[in-house]
Amino acid sequence: MDSGPESSLYDKAFRAIHSTNLSALDHLMLVTFLMNSVSWDEAAQFIIDRVSQDSPDEALRSVVSGLAFLADKFSRDDPPIDPDVDAALRERDANRCCVTGQENDDLKPTYIVSPSIKDDDDLHPGGQLRELLEAAITKKLASQLFSYVESSSPEDKLKNLWLMSPSVRDDFKYGHIFMERGESVTDRWWIVKQNLEESEVSELHSRFYKRPATPDQQRLPLPERILLQIHQVISVPLHFIPIEEKISRGWPPVEKKGLGLGRFGRFLLRGFFFLVPNSLHPAVYRLILKAVDRWDPQPTRMFSTPLKSLPFGLCLKIGPRVPENEANALRLVEKHTTINAPLLINFTKDEGTGYLLMTKVQGVSMDTVYWRMTYEERYQVAKDLGKCISQLRCIQNKNKHALCDTTGGPLADHRLEPDEEPWGPYNSKTEFLDDLTSGLEGRRGQPPLSYLYEKDHEICFTHSDLSLSNLLVERGRFSGIIDWEHAGFKPEYWEYTRAVWSDMSDRKLASIYGLAYNKSYLEELEAERMLWYLKPVY
């Protein structure tokens, strides 16, 4: 791929796509086409040329439908395979599914690219879909593609074949997974799952059971890299088809809440922990965890703080990364706002491990359903979020430092570089900015960094991680905010730029977040983008 998403052509094409009055899902399909294309610049130029026509909306709708037609042609039922090629394939793959390693009678040869395309006039030079095909994979690869599928050589046929079980075959053919490899067959091989939703793709299908290998690369060659690349680009629209069907059926009913504690129940449970000595709280939690692990074992996601679901609408957050700051933030939010956030029951710390008992908030993380939300639903969530932010900004800082966490201690935030030295607390915005821009002293007086210093910013209560994963929705409507561990008192622009940082490449999402505020922070965002580039945190 020749240039990245920051190239001027890509940026122009991205803006052109979002200037049209298409659905959010159509926009997503077009942006995915740009991102997955072999040459970003060639695909971007194709989009720009189409939008320059008299009716940009109709032109891009035609591209969307063309991508679906193209994907369908490339995934047609495989033609019969020559018995000698079938035997060679089974020898190469050791008569096992290439992904799961399963041995059974259902294994079937699966073409990466259906050879039937060689007889399709729409895909040959001058054909109706040829220009779109070339925009997706480049003219050079389009020519190479046909040399492979038109070849009668058994070796070339093997380069276009996998041995797959029925379930893996379905995920592969319909664009739910695709495969990549390095330049050499001895380099790394890996599988990528499409991640628009928490789909039904099995974890067993997300990695090769072992690195693909062959006893003889000359006689029994492994799949060709460019064919895997072409499958990745062309198959994606097939993944969108069931999503479109789900959207057309509307939002599923909200699952009924289980029995909750209610106000009186919370009062009693808080009273219990008040009466029990603090030294015994860890023992109480260990008993709760032991009972949960026995009667309702729950998986723990890698790299995440353990969160155990409990009866009566409760949950228990455990781990060294569970700070007192989050508990105190929940107290402040409950006392001073009407925001639907978890309600604190109790917090205790024992030998570096935090135990945070709180109520659940009804809803699902917005990032799991964002793909199916309409623009109107997204805009409304941003406006509802803005009302919450206005309430948060009314919470007064009773600590002696201007910038600090809710307990008066140092700031915590994934956006801030992990360092031996704590981030504050600070007595002024300038102190904070000096740490944030350390090493860039010569740029502080010049735009865009000067905007951070020169503009007046209130220091206000900030959630500090309003990423889509921490915003909850029900049937497309805003329902609450979770994960308050980084809350604190920070410059007012930080809430916006920090949220954008979580999905920094999604400029459309950045504009939607902007609807939550009654003033623009675009200059501050420009400055932050420079910092993200010059001083990346991860």
Backbone hydrogen bonds, N-H to C=O, Kabsch-Sander energy under -0.5 kcal/mol:
donor,donor_aa,acceptor,acceptor_aa,energy
7,S,4,G,-2.6
11,D,7,S,-2.6
12,K,8,S,-2.3
13,A,9,L,-2.6
14,F,10,Y,-2.9
15,R,11,D,-2.3
16,A,12,K,-2.1
17,I,13,A,-2.5
18,H,14,F,-1.9
19,S,15,R,-0.7
19,S,16,A,-0.6
20,T,17,I,-1.3
22,L,20,T,-1.2
27,H,23,S,-2.4
28,L,24,A,-2.2
29,M,25,L,-2.4
30,L,26,D,-2.2
31,V,27,H,-2.5
32,T,28,L,-2.6
33,F,29,M,-2.1
34,L,30,L,-2.0
35,M,31,V,-2.7
36,N,32,T,-2.5
37,S,33,F,-1.3
38,V,136,A,-2.3
40,W,38,V,-0.5
43,A,39,S,-2.4
44,A,40,W,-2.7
45,Q,41,D,-2.5
46,F,42,E,-1.8
47,I,43,A,-2.0
48,I,44,A,-2.7
49,D,45,Q,-2.5
50,R,46,F,-1.9
51,V,47,I,-2.5
52,S,48,I,-1.5
53,Q,50,R,-1.6
59,A,55,S,-2.5
60,L,56,P,-2.5
61,R,57,D,-2.1
62,S,58,E,-2.0
63,V,59,A,-1.4
64,V,60,L,-2.4
65,S,61,R,-2.4
66,G,62,S,-2.3
67,L,63,V,-2.5
68,A,64,V,-1.7
69,F,65,S,-2.3
70,L,66,G,-2.7
71,A,67,L,-2.4
72,D,68,A,-2.1
73,K,69,F,-2.2
74,F,70,L,-1.8
75,S,71,A,-0.9
75,S,72,D,-0.6
76,R,73,K,-0.9
86,D,82,D,-2.7
87,A,83,P,-2.4
88,A,84,D,-2.0
89,L,85,V,-2.6
90,R,86,D,-2.2
91,E,87,A,-1.8
92,R,88,A,-2.6
93,D,89,L,-2.7
94,A,91,E,-0.9
95,N,90,R,-2.0
96,R,93,D,-1.5
97,C,102,Q,-2.2
98,C,163,L,-3.0
101,G,97,C,-1.8
104,N,102,Q,-0.5
107,L,104,N,-0.9
108,K,164,M,-2.7
110,T,162,W,-3.1
112,I,160,N,-2.2
114,S,74,F,-1.6
117,I,114,S,-1.7
118,K,115,P,-1.8
119,D,116,S,-1.4
120,D,117,I,-1.8
121,D,119,D,-0.8
123,L,120,D,-1.6
124,H,120,D,-0.6
124,H,121,D,-0.8
127,G,124,H,-3.0
129,L,122,D,-2.0
130,R,122,D,-0.7
130,R,127,G,-0.8
131,E,127,G,-0.6
133,L,129,L,-2.4
134,E,130,R,-2.6
135,A,131,E,-1.9
136,A,132,L,-1.8
137,I,133,L,-2.4
138,T,134,E,-2.3
142,A,138,T,-2.0
143,S,139,K,-2.0
144,Q,140,K,-2.1
145,L,141,L,-2.8
146,F,142,A,-1.6
147,S,143,S,-1.4
148,Y,144,Q,-1.6
149,V,145,L,-2.2
150,E,146,F,-1.7
151,S,148,Y,-0.8
157,K,153,S,-2.0
158,L,154,P,-2.1
159,K,155,E,-1.4
160,N,157,K,-1.4
161,L,158,L,-1.6
162,W,110,T,-2.0
164,M,108,K,-2.1
164,M,162,W,-0.6
169,R,165,S,-2.8
170,D,166,P,-2.1
171,D,167,S,-2.0
172,F,168,V,-2.5
173,K,169,R,-3.1
174,Y,170,D,-2.1
175,G,172,F,-1.3
176,H,171,D,-2.0
177,I,171,D,-1.5
178,F,192,V,-2.1
180,E,190,W,-2.8
182,G,188,R,-1.5
187,D,184,S,-1.7
190,W,180,E,-2.6
192,V,178,F,-3.0
194,Q,176,H,-2.6
199,S,197,E,-2.1
205,H,202,S,-1.6
206,S,203,E,-1.6
209,Y,99,V,-1.9
220,L,216,D,-3.5
224,E,159,K,-2.5
228,L,224,E,-1.7
229,Q,225,R,-2.1
230,I,226,I,-2.3
231,H,227,L,-2.4
232,Q,228,L,-2.0
233,V,229,Q,-1.9
234,I,230,I,-2.7
235,S,231,H,-2.5
236,V,232,Q,-0.6
238,L,235,S,-1.5
239,H,235,S,-0.7
239,H,236,V,-1.7
240,F,236,V,-0.7
240,F,237,P,-0.9
241,I,237,P,-0.8
243,I,239,H,-0.5
244,E,240,F,-2.7
245,E,241,I,-1.9
246,K,242,P,-2.1
247,I,243,I,-2.5
248,S,244,E,-2.2
249,R,245,E,-1.2
250,G,246,K,-0.5
250,G,247,I,-1.3
261,L,312,F,-0.9
265,G,261,L,-0.9
266,R,262,G,-2.3
267,F,263,R,-2.1
268,L,264,F,-2.3
269,L,265,G,-2.4
270,R,266,R,-2.8
271,G,267,F,-2.1
272,F,268,L,-2.1
273,F,269,L,-1.9
274,F,270,R,-1.7
275,L,271,G,-2.1
276,V,272,F,-2.3
280,L,277,P,-2.0
281,H,277,P,-0.6
281,H,278,N,-1.1
284,V,280,L,-1.9
285,Y,281,H,-2.3
286,R,282,P,-2.4
287,L,283,A,-1.9
288,I,284,V,-2.1
289,L,285,Y,-2.8
290,K,286,R,-2.2
291,A,287,L,-2.2
292,V,288,I,-2.5
293,D,289,L,-2.8
294,R,290,K,-1.2
295,W,291,A,-2.8
296,D,292,V,-2.8
301,R,299,P,-0.5
304,S,301,R,-1.6
308,K,316,L,-3.1
310,L,314,L,-2.6
314,L,310,L,-0.7
314,L,311,P,-0.8
315,C,358,M,-2.6
316,L,308,K,-2.6
317,K,356,L,-2.6
318,I,306,P,-2.3
318,I,316,L,-0.5
319,G,354,G,-1.7
322,V,319,G,-1.5
326,E,323,P,-0.7
327,A,323,P,-1.0
328,N,324,E,-2.6
329,A,325,N,-2.4
330,L,326,E,-2.1
331,R,327,A,-1.7
332,L,328,N,-2.2
333,V,329,A,-2.5
334,E,330,L,-2.3
335,K,331,R,-2.2
336,H,332,L,-2.5
337,T,333,V,-1.6
341,A,339,I,-1.5
344,L,342,P,-0.5
345,I,357,L,-2.9
346,N,357,L,-1.7
348,T,355,Y,-1.9
350,D,353,T,-2.7
353,T,350,D,-1.9
354,G,319,G,-2.4
354,G,352,G,-0.5
355,Y,348,T,-2.9
356,L,317,K,-2.7
357,L,346,N,-2.8
357,L,355,Y,-0.6
358,M,315,C,-2.3
358,M,356,L,-0.5
359,T,343,L,-1.6
360,K,313,G,-2.5
364,V,473,V,-2.4
366,M,468,L,-1.1
366,M,471,L,-3.0
367,D,468,L,-0.8
368,T,365,S,-1.6
369,V,366,M,-1.1
370,Y,366,M,-1.3
372,R,369,V,-1.6
373,M,369,V,-0.6
373,M,370,Y,-1.3
378,R,374,T,-2.3
379,Y,375,Y,-2.9
380,Q,376,E,-2.0
381,V,377,E,-2.2
382,A,378,R,-2.1
383,K,379,Y,-2.1
384,D,380,Q,-2.7
385,L,381,V,-2.6
386,G,382,A,-2.0
387,K,383,K,-1.3
388,C,384,D,-1.3
389,I,385,L,-2.5
390,S,386,G,-2.1
391,Q,387,K,-1.5
392,L,388,C,-2.5
393,R,389,I,-2.0
394,C,391,Q,-1.5
395,I,392,L,-1.8
398,K,396,Q,-0.7
402,A,426,Y,-0.9
403,L,426,Y,-2.4
404,C,402,A,-0.6
404,C,489,F,-0.7
405,D,409,G,-2.4
406,T,487,A,-0.8
408,G,405,D,-1.8
411,L,423,W,-3.2
416,L,413,D,-1.0
423,W,411,L,-0.6
424,G,422,P,-1.4
426,Y,403,L,-2.7
432,F,428,S,-1.5
433,L,429,K,-2.8
434,D,430,T,-2.5
435,D,431,E,-1.6
436,L,432,F,-2.3
437,T,433,L,-2.5
438,S,435,D,-1.2
440,L,437,T,-2.3
443,R,440,L,-2.1
444,R,440,L,-0.7
444,R,441,E,-1.0
446,Q,443,R,-1.9
449,L,446,Q,-0.5
450,S,446,Q,-1.9
451,Y,448,P,-1.5
452,L,448,P,-0.6
452,L,449,L,-0.9
453,Y,449,L,-0.9
454,E,450,S,-3.1
455,K,451,Y,-1.9
460,C,458,E,-0.6
460,C,490,K,-2.6
461,F,395,I,-0.5
462,T,488,G,-3.0
467,S,465,D,-1.0
470,N,467,S,-1.8
471,L,468,L,-1.0
472,L,470,N,-0.5
472,L,480,G,-2.9
473,V,364,V,-2.4
474,E,477,R,-2.8
477,R,474,E,-2.0
479,S,472,L,-3.3
480,G,472,L,-1.2
481,I,340,N,-1.8
482,I,470,N,-2.1
487,A,484,W,-1.6
488,G,462,T,-2.0
489,F,404,C,-3.2
490,K,460,C,-2.3
490,K,488,G,-0.7
492,E,458,E,-2.3
494,W,491,P,-2.0
495,E,492,E,-0.7
496,Y,493,Y,-0.7
497,T,493,Y,-2.2
498,R,494,W,-2.7
499,A,495,E,-1.2
500,V,496,Y,-2.1
501,W,497,T,-2.1
502,S,498,R,-1.0
502,S,499,A,-0.6
503,D,499,A,-0.6
503,D,500,V,-1.3
504,M,501,W,-1.1
506,D,503,D,-2.0
507,R,505,S,-1.2
510,A,506,D,-1.6
511,S,507,R,-1.7
512,I,508,K,-1.8
513,Y,509,L,-2.7
514,G,510,A,-1.5
515,L,511,S,-0.5
515,L,512,I,-1.5
516,A,513,Y,-2.1
517,Y,514,G,-1.5
525,L,521,Y,-2.3
526,E,522,L,-2.2
527,A,523,E,-2.0
528,E,524,E,-2.7
529,R,525,L,-2.8
530,M,526,E,-1.6
531,L,527,A,-1.9
532,W,528,E,-2.9
533,Y,529,R,-1.7
534,L,530,M,-2.9
535,K,531,L,-3.1
